[in-house]
Amino acid sequence: MLGLGLLELGSTIAFLARAEHAEGRFAGAVARVGGNHGGTFLYPTFQFVTTDGRSVTFTASSGSTVQSYSDGERVKIVYDPRRPEDARLMSFLTLWISPFLLCAAGLMFSGGAILVRAGLSRQRRRRV
């Protein structure tokens, strides 16, 4: 898990290093049925203009059962200038939650393994 978290962290940092910033606006939501409970999730859609003047619309990769944006609400967006459709909201949740959770879980598991190993090593020394 720690390895996956570090890969995800590296990917996010690389994306941000090449990304351009733009101001976007909320342009509605795409409703999709799914999830474990079979409910409807709303995936927010945003529009922005690239530095070279292209208008781009993208739908966020995460959705929720309630819409947290109002029509026309302005948001900060980062996007890959070579592929503007690869855009993300400039927020902790969108950019950092996956690497953070994977690294935290990996560190917890690694720490647990180290503690178990140290405990077993102490028991062996006491027996000798």
Salt bridges, closest charged atoms under 4 A:
GLU23 OE2 - ARG74 NE 3.36
ASP52 OD2 - ARG54 NE 3.37
ASP80 OD2 - ARG18 NE 3.10
ASP80 OD1 - ARG82 NE 3.78
ASP86 OD2 - ARG83 NH2 3.69
ASP86 OD1 - ARG88 NH2 3.76
